[in-house]
Amino acid sequence: MAQTFELELPEFEYLTYRVEDGMGIVTISRPQALNALNQDLLIELASVTEVITQDPEVKVAIFTGEGKAFVAGADIAQIASLQDVFAAREFAIMGQSVFNEIAALPVPSIAAINGYALGGGLELALACDLRVASRNAKLGLPEVGLGIIPGFGGTQRLPRLVGRGRALDLIFTGRHVPAEEALGLGLVNRVGEDALQTAKELAAAILKNGPVALALAKEAVGRGENLDLQEALEVEADLFGLACATQDMREGTRAFLEKRPAQFKGE
Ligand SMILES: C/C=C/C(=O)SCCNC(=O)CCNC(=O)[C@H](O)C(C)(C)COP(=O)(O)OP(=O)(O)OC[C@H]1O[C@@H](n2cnc3c(N)ncnc32)[C@H](O)[C@@H]1OP(=O)(O)O
């Protein structure tokens, strides 16, 4: 008999969380400040990430924002009040560690960028595996205009995603990149009328596939990024071996040979 898990959901002030058809949907909700990330909101993001990690019902995570912004950055009032170099460094490390937790989610993650994704907002989107944007979305790292630099992973994840030259163009100018240009840069994977709807369609396409295979594929890509090619290929071979030991592999290959859709159980 399938085991059911009762997860105790923490109280959230700045976000809402719901599970729909295997999708764990986080909506960042501080619209009066365009969903700017203050410290409490970052703590809530860490907490909801833990909930998603522990919920076996969730096979894809989606992060989006309420209102006209995805996230307009870290809270500039909070940054302005940082007292000294140590407090500022701690603030960056805190944001980085929350986004590392999002990047390490065992399930595929999608940022549904429904409007402004600036500074820490773009850095949050960069911590997700995939990004989709609504046509009116604007993306950028405008920190240098405030006399600071991106501090929640932007100087590292952006060049890894789009290349050094393109990343430095965005970081040096701080300009707001429209969704269609972001698509051309490889900064987003898809553009649609409605970001959340587009993210759900992408999630539905992902959900047709074997959940263990998805987790192993994410692990292979993630671990390989920091290795030389030969070592990375060894990681791939090991994880391929693991994938071939799953019931999902038996089902997926048998379903192909029997010309029917696979019924994956994630085991
Ligand atoms: C380590 C990470 C560092 C960072 O992330 S640094 C922050 C990087 N982000 C930015 O620099 C973007 C800042 N925001 C803006 O430039 C503008 O906003 C927009 C272009 C996104 C939108 O402009 P418009 O449509 O005119 O709205 P509005 O009146 O500026 O904003 C509505 C309310 O939202 C507050 N707000 C917007 N972004 C932030 C933020 N990042 N931190 C704190 N508050 C923010 C405003 O102040 C204002 O509030 P009120 O209605 O009380 O005047």
The ligand as an SDF file (V2000), in Angstrom:
LIG
                    3D

 53 55  0  0  0  0  0  0  0  0999 V2000
   22.9220   40.5370   -3.3790 C   0  0  0  0  0  0  0  0  0  0  0  0
   21.7870   41.0960   -4.1300 C   0  0  0  0  0  0  0  0  0  0  0  0
   21.7000   42.4620   -4.3440 C   0  0  0  0  0  0  0  0  0  0  0  0
   20.5260   43.0360   -5.0140 C   0  0  0  0  0  0  0  0  0  0  0  0
   19.6420   42.3350   -5.4710 O   0  0  0  0  0  0  0  0  0  0  0  0
   20.4720   44.7270   -5.0670 S   0  0  0  0  0  0  0  0  0  0  0  0
   18.9050   45.1100   -5.7670 C   0  0  0  0  0  0  0  0  0  0  0  0
   18.8840   44.9520   -7.2730 C   0  0  0  0  0  0  0  0  0  0  0  0
   17.6080   45.3820   -7.7880 N   0  0  0  0  0  0  0  0  0  0  0  0
   17.3790   46.6520   -8.2220 C   0  0  0  0  0  0  0  0  0  0  0  0
   18.2510   47.5000   -8.2160 O   0  0  0  0  0  0  0  0  0  0  0  0
   15.9760   46.9590   -8.7060 C   0  0  0  0  0  0  0  0  0  0  0  0
   15.3340   48.0050   -7.8290 C   0  0  0  0  0  0  0  0  0  0  0  0
   13.9970   48.3520   -8.2860 N   0  0  0  0  0  0  0  0  0  0  0  0
   13.7700   49.1190   -9.3730 C   0  0  0  0  0  0  0  0  0  0  0  0
   14.6750   49.5420  -10.0640 O   0  0  0  0  0  0  0  0  0  0  0  0
   12.3470   49.4660   -9.6840 C   0  0  0  0  0  0  0  0  0  0  0  0
   11.5670   49.1980   -8.5540 O   0  0  0  0  0  0  0  0  0  0  0  0
   11.7710   48.6720  -10.8720 C   0  0  0  0  0  0  0  0  0  0  0  0
   12.4460   49.0960  -12.1700 C   0  0  0  0  0  0  0  0  0  0  0  0
   11.9410   47.1720  -10.6640 C   0  0  0  0  0  0  0  0  0  0  0  0
   10.2310   48.9680  -10.9680 C   0  0  0  0  0  0  0  0  0  0  0  0
   10.0240   50.3410  -11.0160 O   0  0  0  0  0  0  0  0  0  0  0  0
    8.5320   50.9120  -10.7480 P   0  0  0  0  0  0  0  0  0  0  0  0
    7.5580   50.1620  -11.5790 O   0  0  0  0  0  0  0  0  0  0  0  0
    8.6050   52.4050  -10.9390 O   0  0  0  0  0  0  0  0  0  0  0  0
    8.2080   50.5590   -9.2360 O   0  0  0  0  0  0  0  0  0  0  0  0
    8.8030   51.2550   -7.9270 P   0  0  0  0  0  0  0  0  0  0  0  0
    7.9080   52.3910   -7.5330 O   0  0  0  0  0  0  0  0  0  0  0  0
   10.2520   51.5530   -8.0920 O   0  0  0  0  0  0  0  0  0  0  0  0
    8.6890   50.0380   -6.8480 O   0  0  0  0  0  0  0  0  0  0  0  0
    7.5200   49.7900   -6.1310 C   0  0  0  0  0  0  0  0  0  0  0  0
    7.9000   49.6820   -4.6670 C   0  0  0  0  0  0  0  0  0  0  0  0
    8.7920   48.5780   -4.5360 O   0  0  0  0  0  0  0  0  0  0  0  0
    9.9770   49.0390   -3.8960 C   0  0  0  0  0  0  0  0  0  0  0  0
   11.1180   48.2670   -4.3910 N   0  0  0  0  0  0  0  0  0  0  0  0
   11.3810   47.8700   -5.6630 C   0  0  0  0  0  0  0  0  0  0  0  0
   12.5070   47.1630   -5.7290 N   0  0  0  0  0  0  0  0  0  0  0  0
   12.9800   47.0940   -4.4610 C   0  0  0  0  0  0  0  0  0  0  0  0
   14.1250   46.4920   -3.8830 C   0  0  0  0  0  0  0  0  0  0  0  0
   15.0000   45.7630   -4.6000 N   0  0  0  0  0  0  0  0  0  0  0  0
   14.3190   46.6400   -2.5560 N   0  0  0  0  0  0  0  0  0  0  0  0
   13.4400   47.3200   -1.7920 C   0  0  0  0  0  0  0  0  0  0  0  0
   12.3090   47.8990   -2.2970 N   0  0  0  0  0  0  0  0  0  0  0  0
   12.1070   47.7880   -3.6150 C   0  0  0  0  0  0  0  0  0  0  0  0
   10.0870   50.4980   -4.2670 C   0  0  0  0  0  0  0  0  0  0  0  0
   10.9340   51.1690   -3.3610 O   0  0  0  0  0  0  0  0  0  0  0  0
    8.6540   50.9100   -4.1920 C   0  0  0  0  0  0  0  0  0  0  0  0
    8.3170   51.0870   -2.8350 O   0  0  0  0  0  0  0  0  0  0  0  0
    7.4460   52.3790   -2.3810 P   0  0  0  0  0  0  0  0  0  0  0  0
    6.1160   52.1740   -3.0510 O   0  0  0  0  0  0  0  0  0  0  0  0
    7.3620   52.2590   -0.8830 O   0  0  0  0  0  0  0  0  0  0  0  0
    8.1320   53.6020   -2.8650 O   0  0  0  0  0  0  0  0  0  0  0  0
  1  2  1  0
  2  3  2  0
  3  4  1  0
  4  5  2  0
  4  6  1  0
  6  7  1  0
  7  8  1  0
  8  9  1  0
  9 10  1  0
 10 11  2  0
 10 12  1  0
 12 13  1  0
 13 14  1  0
 14 15  1  0
 15 16  2  0
 15 17  1  0
 17 18  1  0
 17 19  1  0
 19 20  1  0
 19 21  1  0
 19 22  1  0
 22 23  1  0
 23 24  1  0
 24 25  2  0
 24 26  1  0
 24 27  1  0
 27 28  1  0
 28 29  2  0
 28 30  1  0
 28 31  1  0
 31 32  1  0
 32 33  1  0
 33 34  1  0
 33 48  1  0
 34 35  1  0
 35 36  1  0
 35 46  1  0
 36 37  1  0
 36 45  1  0
 37 38  2  0
 38 39  1  0
 39 40  1  0
 39 45  2  0
 40 41  1  0
 40 42  2  0
 42 43  1  0
 43 44  2  0
 44 45  1  0
 46 47  1  0
 46 48  1  0
 48 49  1  0
 49 50  1  0
 50 51  2  0
 50 52  1  0
 50 53  1  0
M  END
$$$$
